[in-house]
Amino acid sequence: KAGALQFTMFITVVIALLLLAFIILVHTQKQFKIKTDFVKETVFNAEKGIGYAIENSIIGNDTVTLDLDQDFKTLKIHRDYWGVFEKVSSDARIKHNRFRKIALVGGSQSNQNRTALYIQDHNKPLVLVGNTMIKGNVYLPKQGIRTGNISGYSYYGNQLIYGNTKTSKNELPELQNTIIDTIKSLQNKFKTLHQDQFIDLSIKRKYENSFFNALQMVYSSNTIYLSGISLTGHILIQSKTKIIVDPSCALKDVVLIAPEIEIKQNSKGTFQAIATNKILVGKNCEFKYPTALVLNEKKTNIDNKSNIKTPPFCIGKGSNIRGIIAYFGNTKNYKAQVFMDKGTKLIGEVYCNKNLEVLGAVYGSVYTSGFVANQAGSSYQNHLYNATINRGLLPQAYSGLLFKDSEKSVAKWLY
Protein backbone atom coordinates (compact mmCIF):
# COMPACT_ATOMS: atom_id res chain seq x y z
CA LYS A 1 0.00 0.00 0.00
CA ALA A 2 2.83 2.41 0.74
CA GLY A 3 4.31 1.65 -2.70
CA ALA A 4 0.95 2.32 -4.38
CA LEU A 5 0.69 5.66 -2.58
CA GLN A 6 4.22 6.57 -3.62
CA PHE A 7 3.43 5.65 -7.22
CA THR A 8 0.21 7.71 -7.07
CA MET A 9 2.14 10.74 -5.76
CA PHE A 10 4.70 10.29 -8.52
CA ILE A 11 1.94 10.24 -11.17
CA THR A 12 0.33 13.31 -9.58
CA VAL A 13 3.62 15.23 -9.67
CA VAL A 14 4.21 14.26 -13.30
CA ILE A 15 0.71 15.39 -14.27
CA ALA A 16 1.19 18.64 -12.35
CA LEU A 17 4.50 19.24 -14.10
CA LEU A 18 2.93 18.54 -17.48
CA LEU A 19 0.06 20.92 -16.72
CA LEU A 20 2.51 23.56 -15.53
CA ALA A 21 4.62 23.10 -18.65
CA PHE A 22 1.49 23.43 -20.80
CA ILE A 23 0.44 26.61 -18.99
CA ILE A 24 3.95 28.06 -19.38
CA LEU A 25 3.95 27.12 -23.07
CA VAL A 26 0.58 28.77 -23.66
CA HIS A 27 1.71 31.86 -21.76
CA THR A 28 5.00 31.97 -23.67
CA GLN A 29 3.20 31.62 -27.00
CA LYS A 30 0.80 34.36 -26.01
CA GLN A 31 3.65 36.65 -24.97
CA PHE A 32 5.56 35.78 -28.14
CA LYS A 33 2.49 36.60 -30.24
CA ILE A 34 2.06 39.92 -28.46
CA LYS A 35 5.74 40.73 -28.98
CA THR A 36 5.55 39.62 -32.63
CA ASP A 37 2.48 41.79 -33.14
CA PHE A 38 4.35 44.71 -31.56
CA VAL A 39 7.33 44.14 -33.87
CA LYS A 40 5.09 43.94 -36.93
CA GLU A 41 3.19 47.04 -35.83
CA THR A 42 6.46 48.89 -35.24
CA VAL A 43 7.60 48.10 -38.79
CA PHE A 44 4.18 49.10 -40.12
CA ASN A 45 4.28 52.40 -38.23
CA ALA A 46 7.73 53.18 -39.65
CA GLU A 47 6.43 52.60 -43.17
CA LYS A 48 3.37 54.65 -42.30
CA GLY A 49 5.64 57.51 -41.29
CA ILE A 50 7.42 57.49 -44.66
CA GLY A 51 4.05 57.51 -46.42
CA TYR A 52 2.88 60.41 -44.29
CA ALA A 53 6.01 62.42 -45.10
CA ILE A 54 5.51 61.81 -48.84
CA GLU A 55 1.86 62.82 -48.84
CA ASN A 56 2.09 65.81 -46.47
CA SER A 57 4.20 68.93 -46.21
CA ILE A 58 6.78 68.89 -43.44
CA ILE A 59 9.10 71.81 -42.81
CA GLY A 60 12.68 71.08 -43.85
CA ASN A 61 15.10 70.07 -41.08
CA ASP A 62 12.16 69.59 -38.73
CA THR A 63 10.90 66.59 -36.77
CA VAL A 64 7.19 65.83 -36.49
CA THR A 65 5.66 63.49 -33.92
CA LEU A 66 2.47 61.71 -34.96
CA ASP A 67 -0.21 60.84 -32.44
CA LEU A 68 -0.82 57.11 -32.03
CA ASP A 69 -3.55 55.34 -30.09
CA GLN A 70 -1.48 54.53 -26.97
CA ASP A 71 1.12 56.36 -24.91
CA PHE A 72 3.75 53.63 -25.20
CA LYS A 73 3.72 53.96 -29.00
CA THR A 74 5.63 56.81 -30.68
CA LEU A 75 6.30 57.78 -34.28
CA LYS A 76 8.70 60.56 -35.26
CA ILE A 77 9.32 61.81 -38.82
CA HIS A 78 12.24 63.95 -39.93
CA ARG A 79 12.66 65.64 -43.31
CA ASP A 80 15.73 67.28 -44.80
CA TYR A 81 17.70 67.04 -48.06
CA TRP A 82 20.51 65.04 -49.54
CA GLY A 83 21.67 66.79 -52.68
CA VAL A 84 18.66 67.46 -54.93
CA PHE A 85 16.53 64.77 -53.26
CA GLU A 86 14.52 64.92 -50.08
CA LYS A 87 15.73 62.64 -47.29
CA VAL A 88 12.93 61.38 -45.08
CA SER A 89 13.43 59.28 -41.95
CA SER A 90 10.82 57.56 -39.80
CA ASP A 91 11.46 56.34 -36.24
CA ALA A 92 8.78 54.08 -34.70
CA ARG A 93 8.83 52.73 -31.13
CA ILE A 94 6.53 50.40 -29.20
CA LYS A 95 7.84 49.71 -25.70
CA HIS A 96 11.31 48.22 -26.22
CA ASN A 97 10.81 47.65 -29.95
CA ARG A 98 12.26 50.18 -32.37
CA PHE A 99 12.36 50.29 -36.15
CA ARG A 100 13.73 53.04 -38.41
CA LYS A 101 13.44 53.60 -42.13
CA ILE A 102 15.05 56.25 -44.26
CA ALA A 103 14.57 57.05 -47.94
CA LEU A 104 15.53 59.40 -50.73
CA VAL A 105 12.37 61.00 -52.10
CA GLY A 106 11.92 62.57 -55.52
CA GLY A 107 9.17 63.76 -57.82
CA SER A 108 7.08 61.38 -59.91
CA GLN A 109 4.52 61.56 -62.69
CA SER A 110 1.89 59.10 -63.82
CA ASN A 111 2.76 57.18 -66.96
CA GLN A 112 0.00 58.96 -68.89
CA ASN A 113 1.06 62.49 -67.87
CA ARG A 114 4.81 62.14 -68.17
CA THR A 115 6.48 64.78 -70.30
CA ALA A 116 8.93 63.76 -73.01
CA LEU A 117 9.93 67.30 -74.01
CA TYR A 118 9.15 70.77 -72.70
CA ILE A 119 10.82 73.56 -74.69
CA GLN A 120 10.42 77.13 -73.56
CA ASP A 121 8.55 79.48 -75.90
CA HIS A 122 10.96 82.06 -77.36
CA ASN A 123 8.95 82.66 -80.56
CA LYS A 124 11.04 80.10 -82.44
CA PRO A 125 9.88 76.77 -83.87
CA LEU A 126 11.61 73.52 -83.03
CA VAL A 127 13.50 72.18 -86.07
CA LEU A 128 14.20 68.47 -86.52
CA VAL A 129 17.11 67.22 -88.64
CA GLY A 130 18.62 63.82 -89.37
CA ASN A 131 17.65 60.68 -87.46
CA THR A 132 15.90 62.52 -84.66
CA MET A 133 12.99 60.91 -82.84
CA ILE A 134 10.73 62.38 -80.15
CA LYS A 135 8.24 60.03 -78.53
CA GLY A 136 5.78 61.04 -75.80
CA ASN A 137 3.93 64.13 -74.62
CA VAL A 138 5.58 67.28 -76.00
CA TYR A 139 5.15 70.96 -75.11
CA LEU A 140 6.15 73.18 -78.05
CA PRO A 141 6.36 76.94 -78.74
CA LYS A 142 3.43 78.56 -80.54
CA GLN A 143 5.44 78.44 -83.76
CA GLY A 144 5.29 74.66 -83.53
CA ILE A 145 7.67 72.24 -85.17
CA ARG A 146 9.09 71.74 -88.64
CA THR A 147 11.82 69.92 -90.51
CA GLY A 148 15.16 71.46 -91.45
CA ASN A 149 18.43 70.85 -93.25
CA ILE A 150 22.02 70.85 -92.02
CA SER A 151 24.84 70.38 -94.54
CA GLY A 152 22.59 68.44 -96.88
CA TYR A 153 21.02 66.26 -94.17
CA SER A 154 17.26 66.57 -93.85
CA TYR A 155 14.80 64.93 -91.46
CA TYR A 156 14.35 61.19 -92.03
CA GLY A 157 11.46 60.35 -89.69
CA ASN A 158 7.99 59.28 -90.77
CA GLN A 159 6.32 61.86 -88.55
CA LEU A 160 7.49 64.79 -86.49
CA ILE A 161 6.20 63.81 -83.04
CA TYR A 162 5.24 60.31 -81.92
CA GLY A 163 2.80 61.47 -79.28
CA ASN A 164 0.58 64.33 -78.15
CA THR A 165 1.56 67.99 -78.44
CA LYS A 166 0.60 71.01 -76.37
CA THR A 167 1.67 74.65 -76.29
CA SER A 168 4.45 75.61 -73.89
CA LYS A 169 4.88 78.89 -71.98
CA ASN A 170 7.73 81.39 -71.98
CA GLU A 171 9.11 79.82 -68.80
CA LEU A 172 10.02 76.31 -67.72
CA PRO A 173 8.01 74.35 -65.15
CA GLU A 174 9.06 75.50 -61.70
CA LEU A 175 11.06 73.30 -59.40
CA GLN A 176 10.63 73.46 -55.65
CA ASN A 177 12.41 76.53 -54.29
CA THR A 178 14.06 74.43 -51.62
CA ILE A 179 16.20 72.62 -54.20
CA ILE A 180 18.28 75.67 -55.12
CA ASP A 181 18.33 76.84 -51.50
CA THR A 182 19.61 73.44 -50.38
CA ILE A 183 22.33 73.41 -53.05
CA LYS A 184 23.51 76.82 -51.88
CA SER A 185 23.43 75.83 -48.22
CA LEU A 186 25.67 72.82 -48.89
CA GLN A 187 28.48 75.21 -49.82
CA ASN A 188 28.79 76.26 -46.17
CA LYS A 189 27.96 72.94 -44.55
CA PHE A 190 31.55 72.46 -43.35
CA LYS A 191 31.17 75.45 -41.04
CA THR A 192 28.47 73.71 -39.00
CA LEU A 193 30.23 70.38 -38.38
CA HIS A 194 32.25 69.26 -35.38
CA GLN A 195 35.90 68.34 -35.73
CA ASP A 196 35.22 64.62 -35.24
CA GLN A 197 32.92 64.61 -38.29
CA PHE A 198 35.80 65.30 -40.69
CA ILE A 199 37.61 62.31 -42.19
CA ASP A 200 41.16 62.12 -43.52
CA LEU A 201 41.66 60.16 -46.74
CA SER A 202 45.41 60.03 -46.16
CA ILE A 203 44.88 57.87 -43.08
CA LYS A 204 42.23 55.51 -44.38
CA ARG A 205 41.10 54.71 -47.93
CA LYS A 206 37.72 53.19 -47.17
CA TYR A 207 34.85 54.83 -45.28
CA GLU A 208 31.24 53.76 -44.82
CA ASN A 209 28.70 55.86 -42.96
CA SER A 210 25.06 55.02 -42.39
CA PHE A 211 22.45 57.68 -43.09
CA PHE A 212 21.20 57.12 -39.55
CA ASN A 213 24.53 58.50 -38.31
CA ALA A 214 25.74 62.10 -38.29
CA LEU A 215 27.19 63.46 -41.53
CA GLN A 216 30.88 62.84 -42.23
CA MET A 217 32.89 65.10 -44.50
CA VAL A 218 36.04 65.28 -46.60
CA TYR A 219 37.06 68.91 -46.98
CA SER A 220 39.97 70.72 -48.61
CA SER A 221 40.68 74.19 -49.93
CA ASN A 222 42.83 72.55 -52.62
CA THR A 223 42.04 70.07 -55.39
CA ILE A 224 40.73 66.72 -54.14
CA TYR A 225 41.86 63.80 -56.29
CA LEU A 226 39.70 60.75 -55.57
CA SER A 227 41.75 57.73 -56.59
CA GLY A 228 41.86 54.20 -55.18
CA ILE A 229 39.37 54.96 -52.40
CA SER A 230 35.92 53.72 -51.40
CA LEU A 231 33.32 56.08 -49.95
CA THR A 232 29.79 54.91 -49.16
CA GLY A 233 26.79 56.53 -47.56
CA HIS A 234 26.27 59.75 -45.63
CA ILE A 235 29.51 61.43 -46.69
CA LEU A 236 30.03 64.87 -48.21
CA ILE A 237 33.19 65.62 -50.23
CA GLN A 238 33.91 69.31 -50.79
CA SER A 239 36.76 71.23 -52.37
CA LYS A 240 37.03 75.00 -52.67
CA THR A 241 38.68 74.58 -56.07
CA LYS A 242 38.20 71.24 -57.88
CA ILE A 243 37.36 67.55 -57.46
CA ILE A 244 38.78 64.92 -59.83
CA VAL A 245 37.19 61.47 -59.86
CA ASP A 246 39.38 58.61 -61.05
CA PRO A 247 37.89 55.31 -62.32
CA SER A 248 39.80 53.45 -59.61
CA CYS A 249 37.60 54.86 -56.85
CA ALA A 250 34.19 53.56 -55.69
CA LEU A 251 31.58 56.16 -54.80
CA LYS A 252 28.12 55.20 -53.59
CA ASP A 253 25.37 57.63 -52.50
CA VAL A 254 27.86 60.37 -51.55
CA VAL A 255 27.68 64.04 -52.59
CA LEU A 256 30.52 65.95 -54.26
CA ILE A 257 30.68 69.75 -54.11
CA ALA A 258 33.24 71.99 -55.84
CA PRO A 259 33.46 74.85 -58.33
CA GLU A 260 34.77 72.34 -60.89
CA ILE A 261 34.19 68.60 -61.00
CA GLU A 262 36.00 66.41 -63.49
CA ILE A 263 35.09 62.75 -63.86
CA LYS A 264 37.65 60.70 -65.76
CA GLN A 265 36.66 58.30 -68.53
CA ASN A 266 35.47 54.78 -67.61
CA SER A 267 34.41 55.90 -64.14
CA LYS A 268 31.52 54.15 -62.39
CA GLY A 269 29.41 54.82 -59.34
CA THR A 270 26.23 56.24 -57.84
CA PHE A 271 26.60 59.75 -56.49
CA GLN A 272 25.54 63.39 -56.76
CA ALA A 273 27.96 65.98 -58.15
CA ILE A 274 27.15 69.65 -57.60
CA ALA A 275 29.37 72.31 -59.16
CA THR A 276 29.25 76.08 -59.65
CA ASN A 277 31.54 76.54 -62.67
CA LYS A 278 32.06 73.35 -64.63
CA ILE A 279 31.25 69.64 -64.84
CA LEU A 280 33.18 67.44 -67.25
CA VAL A 281 32.26 63.76 -67.63
CA GLY A 282 34.69 61.62 -69.61
CA LYS A 283 33.97 58.90 -72.17
CA ASN A 284 32.29 55.58 -71.38
CA CYS A 285 31.31 56.38 -67.81
CA GLU A 286 28.58 54.36 -66.10
CA PHE A 287 26.47 55.93 -63.35
CA LYS A 288 23.67 54.03 -61.67
CA TYR A 289 20.36 55.37 -60.37
CA PRO A 290 19.86 57.73 -58.61
CA THR A 291 22.84 59.75 -59.84
CA ALA A 292 22.47 63.54 -60.12
CA LEU A 293 24.89 65.84 -61.95
CA VAL A 294 24.03 69.46 -61.20
CA LEU A 295 25.67 72.68 -62.33
CA ASN A 296 24.34 75.66 -60.42
CA GLU A 297 26.37 78.28 -62.25
CA LYS A 298 27.29 81.49 -60.50
CA LYS A 299 26.73 84.86 -62.14
CA THR A 300 29.44 85.41 -64.71
CA ASN A 301 30.66 88.06 -67.07
CA ILE A 302 28.68 87.49 -70.27
CA ASP A 303 31.35 88.93 -72.59
CA ASN A 304 34.08 86.72 -71.13
CA LYS A 305 31.90 83.65 -71.47
CA SER A 306 30.85 84.28 -75.07
CA ASN A 307 34.24 83.23 -76.51
CA ILE A 308 34.56 79.96 -74.61
CA LYS A 309 34.23 77.02 -77.00
CA THR A 310 33.81 74.20 -74.48
CA PRO A 311 30.39 74.12 -72.79
CA PRO A 312 30.56 74.30 -68.98
CA PHE A 313 28.63 71.01 -68.73
CA CYS A 314 29.86 68.17 -70.98
CA ILE A 315 28.94 64.48 -71.06
CA GLY A 316 31.53 62.43 -73.00
CA LYS A 317 30.89 59.86 -75.73
CA GLY A 318 29.39 56.54 -74.73
CA SER A 319 28.58 57.54 -71.14
CA ASN A 320 25.42 56.12 -69.55
CA ILE A 321 23.67 57.96 -66.73
CA ARG A 322 20.64 56.86 -64.75
CA GLY A 323 19.22 59.84 -62.93
CA ILE A 324 19.32 63.61 -63.33
CA ILE A 325 21.27 66.15 -65.39
CA ALA A 326 20.46 69.71 -64.31
CA TYR A 327 21.83 73.11 -65.27
CA PHE A 328 20.82 76.36 -63.59
CA GLY A 329 22.79 79.19 -65.19
CA ASN A 330 23.01 82.82 -66.13
CA THR A 331 25.21 82.65 -69.25
CA LYS A 332 23.46 84.22 -72.24
CA ASN A 333 24.87 83.38 -75.66
CA TYR A 334 24.08 81.25 -78.70
CA LYS A 335 26.27 78.33 -77.64
CA ALA A 336 25.29 75.19 -75.75
CA GLN A 337 25.67 75.26 -71.97
CA VAL A 338 24.95 71.51 -71.65
CA PHE A 339 26.41 69.14 -74.24
CA MET A 340 25.64 65.42 -74.55
CA ASP A 341 28.03 63.84 -77.05
CA LYS A 342 27.37 61.00 -79.50
CA GLY A 343 26.51 57.66 -77.96
CA THR A 344 25.51 59.13 -74.60
CA LYS A 345 22.42 57.73 -72.92
CA LEU A 346 20.45 59.20 -70.05
CA ILE A 347 17.66 57.26 -68.37
CA GLY A 348 16.00 60.01 -66.36
CA GLU A 349 15.63 63.76 -66.75
CA VAL A 350 17.45 66.73 -68.24
CA TYR A 351 16.63 70.18 -66.88
CA CYS A 352 18.47 73.04 -68.57
CA ASN A 353 17.33 76.65 -68.24
CA LYS A 354 19.61 77.73 -71.10
CA ASN A 355 20.83 75.99 -74.29
CA LEU A 356 21.12 72.23 -74.66
CA GLU A 357 22.80 70.15 -77.36
CA VAL A 358 21.89 66.47 -77.55
CA LEU A 359 23.66 64.09 -79.91
CA GLY A 360 22.74 60.99 -77.89
CA ALA A 361 19.56 59.59 -76.36
CA VAL A 362 17.37 60.60 -73.44
CA TYR A 363 15.01 57.90 -72.23
CA GLY A 364 12.81 60.08 -70.10
CA SER A 365 12.13 63.81 -70.01
CA VAL A 366 13.86 66.95 -71.31
CA TYR A 367 13.06 70.46 -70.03
CA THR A 368 15.05 73.17 -71.76
CA SER A 369 15.01 76.81 -72.74
CA GLY A 370 16.23 75.87 -76.21
CA PHE A 371 18.37 73.58 -78.34
CA VAL A 372 21.58 74.20 -80.24
CA ALA A 373 23.16 72.09 -82.99
CA ASN A 374 26.80 72.90 -83.71
CA GLN A 375 27.52 71.34 -87.09
CA ALA A 376 29.80 72.17 -90.02
CA GLY A 377 31.23 75.21 -88.25
CA SER A 378 27.82 76.79 -87.72
CA SER A 379 25.46 77.06 -84.78
CA TYR A 380 21.82 76.19 -85.52
CA GLN A 381 19.37 77.57 -83.02
CA ASN A 382 16.53 75.38 -81.74
CA HIS A 383 17.64 72.48 -83.93
CA LEU A 384 17.71 68.84 -82.84
CA TYR A 385 20.16 66.77 -84.88
CA ASN A 386 20.36 62.96 -84.60
CA ALA A 387 18.86 63.03 -81.11
CA THR A 388 16.46 60.62 -79.43
CA ILE A 389 13.97 61.57 -76.73
CA ASN A 390 11.76 58.68 -75.70
CA ARG A 391 9.64 58.98 -72.62
CA GLY A 392 8.23 55.46 -73.03
CA LEU A 393 11.55 53.82 -72.09
CA LEU A 394 11.66 55.45 -68.66
CA PRO A 395 10.70 52.95 -65.90
CA GLN A 396 7.41 53.71 -64.19
CA ALA A 397 9.06 53.53 -60.76
CA TYR A 398 11.46 56.38 -61.64
CA SER A 399 11.52 59.25 -59.14
CA GLY A 400 13.50 62.38 -59.95
CA LEU A 401 13.31 66.16 -59.88
CA LEU A 402 10.87 67.74 -57.46
CA PHE A 403 8.61 70.12 -59.36
CA LYS A 404 6.18 72.37 -57.55
CA ASP A 405 3.17 70.41 -58.77
CA SER A 406 4.67 66.91 -58.84
CA GLU A 407 3.75 64.04 -56.58
CA LYS A 408 6.44 62.37 -54.51
CA SER A 409 7.71 58.83 -54.36
CA VAL A 410 10.67 56.89 -52.98
CA ALA A 411 13.71 57.05 -55.22
CA LYS A 412 15.85 54.77 -53.06
CA TRP A 413 15.76 53.16 -49.63
CA LEU A 414 18.81 54.14 -47.63
CA TYR A 415 20.68 52.32 -44.92
VENZICOR-V667853 format. One record per pair of residues at least 12 apart in sequence whose ideal C-beta (glycine too) atoms are under 7 Angstrom apart, sorted by sequence separation. I is the first residue (numbers start at 1). J is the second residue. If there is no record, write none. Layout:
BEGIN
i,j
I,J
I,J
END
This chain:
BEGIN
i,j
261,273
281,293
350,362
356,368
370,382
371,383
373,385
399,411
63,76
64,77
77,90
89,102
224,237
243,256
325,338
371,384
52,66
63,77
126,140
261,275
279,293
313,327
338,352
355,369
357,371
63,78
76,91
87,102
88,103
126,141
145,160
224,239
243,258
256,271
260,275
267,282
297,312
337,352
345,360
349,364
354,369
355,370
356,371
357,372
125,141
145,161
223,239
242,258
255,271
256,272
259,275
279,295
344,360
345,361
346,362
347,363
348,364
349,365
350,366
351,367
352,368
353,369
355,371
357,373
49,66
62,79
75,92
87,104
88,105
117,134
124,141
128,145
197,214
199,216
201,218
218,235
222,239
226,243
237,254
241,258
242,259
247,264
252,269
253,270
254,271
255,272
256,273
257,274
258,275
259,276
260,277
263,280
265,282
268,285
270,287
295,312
337,354
340,357
342,359
343,360
346,363
347,364
350,367
352,369
355,372
357,374
116,134
123,141
125,143
197,215
199,217
216,234
217,235
223,241
226,244
241,259
242,260
243,261
244,262
245,263
246,264
251,269
252,270
253,271
256,274
259,277
260,278
261,279
262,280
263,281
264,282
265,283
266,284
267,285
268,286
269,287
270,288
295,313
337,355
338,356
339,357
340,358
341,359
342,360
345,363
346,364
350,368
58,77
60,79
61,80
74,93
85,104
86,105
116,135
122,141
124,143
125,144
126,145
127,146
128,147
129,148
197,216
198,217
199,218
215,234
216,235
217,236
218,237
219,238
220,239
221,240
222,241
223,242
224,243
225,244
226,245
227,246
235,254
236,255
237,256
238,257
239,258
245,264
247,266
250,269
252,271
255,274
263,282
265,284
266,285
272,291
336,355
340,359
341,360
60,80
85,105
116,136
119,139
121,141
123,143
125,145
128,148
129,149
197,217
226,246
228,248
229,249
230,250
231,251
232,252
233,253
238,258
242,262
247,267
251,271
265,285
271,291
272,292
273,293
274,294
275,295
276,296
277,297
335,355
336,356
340,360
58,79
60,81
73,94
85,106
116,137
117,138
118,139
119,140
121,142
125,146
127,148
129,150
198,219
213,234
215,236
217,238
223,244
225,246
227,248
228,249
232,253
236,257
247,268
270,291
273,294
276,297
325,346
336,357
72,94
82,104
114,136
115,137
116,138
117,139
119,141
193,215
211,233
227,249
245,267
263,285
274,296
276,298
72,95
114,137
130,153
132,155
138,161
205,228
206,229
210,233
211,234
226,249
231,254
331,354
366,389
53,77
115,139
129,153
133,157
193,217
205,229
206,230
207,231
208,232
209,233
210,234
311,335
313,337
315,339
317,341
324,348
329,353
52,77
129,154
130,155
131,156
132,157
138,163
140,165
142,167
205,230
208,233
209,234
311,336
312,337
313,338
314,339
315,340
316,341
317,342
318,343
319,344
320,345
321,346
322,347
323,348
324,349
325,350
326,351
327,352
328,353
329,354
49,75
53,79
129,155
130,156
137,163
209,235
305,331
311,337
313,339
315,341
317,343
318,344
322,348
327,353
358,384
362,388
365,391
128,155
134,161
135,162
136,163
137,164
138,165
139,166
140,167
141,168
190,217
306,333
311,338
317,344
321,348
327,354
359,386
361,388
362,389
363,390
364,391
49,77
134,162
135,163
139,167
140,168
201,229
207,235
305,333
311,339
359,387
128,157
133,162
139,168
190,219
302,331
315,344
358,387
45,75
291,321
300,330
302,332
363,393
364,394
285,316
291,322
292,323
297,328
299,330
300,331
363,394
128,160
291,323
292,324
293,325
294,326
295,327
296,328
297,329
281,314
283,316
289,322
290,323
297,330
278,312
279,313
280,314
281,315
282,316
283,317
284,318
285,319
286,320
287,321
288,322
289,323
295,329
297,331
53,88
277,312
281,316
283,318
284,319
287,322
283,319
287,323
336,372
335,372
50,88
281,319
334,372
336,374
50,90
49,90
49,92
46,90
335,379
334,379
46,92
45,92
116,163
121,168
189,236
334,381
347,394
120,168
121,169
190,238
119,168
121,170
42,92
118,168
120,170
348,398
351,401
42,93
50,101
54,105
120,171
265,316
349,400
42,94
120,172
348,400
349,401
41,94
46,99
50,103
46,100
47,101
118,172
42,97
46,101
118,173
38,94
42,98
43,99
38,95
42,99
39,97
38,97
187,257
186,257
324,400
324,401
186,274
183,274
84,179
81,178
81,182
102,211
102,212
183,294
100,212
183,296
180,296
60,178
290,411
290,412
180,328
83,255
82,255
172,353
104,290
84,272
83,272
83,274
173,367
172,367
172,369
211,414
211,415
85,290
210,415
84,292
83,292
84,294
150,373
179,402
151,375
150,375
151,376
150,376
175,401
176,402
175,402
175,403
176,404
174,403
175,404
150,380
173,403
174,404
150,383
148,383
150,385
84,324
84,326
129,373
120,368
122,370
116,365
117,366
118,367
119,368
120,369
115,365
120,370
114,365
119,370
132,384
132,385
129,383
132,386
136,390
137,391
127,382
129,384
130,385
131,386
132,387
133,388
134,389
135,390
136,391
126,382
127,383
128,384
129,385
130,386
135,391
136,392
124,381
125,382
133,390
135,392
124,382
126,384
117,389
116,389
116,391
114,391
114,394
111,396
108,399
107,399
106,399
107,400
106,400
107,401
106,401
107,402
106,402
107,403
109,406
108,406
107,406
108,407
107,407
108,408
107,408
108,409
105,408
106,409
105,410
106,411
105,411
103,410
104,411
104,412
103,412
103,413
104,414
103,414
102,414
86,402
85,411
54,408
54,409
END
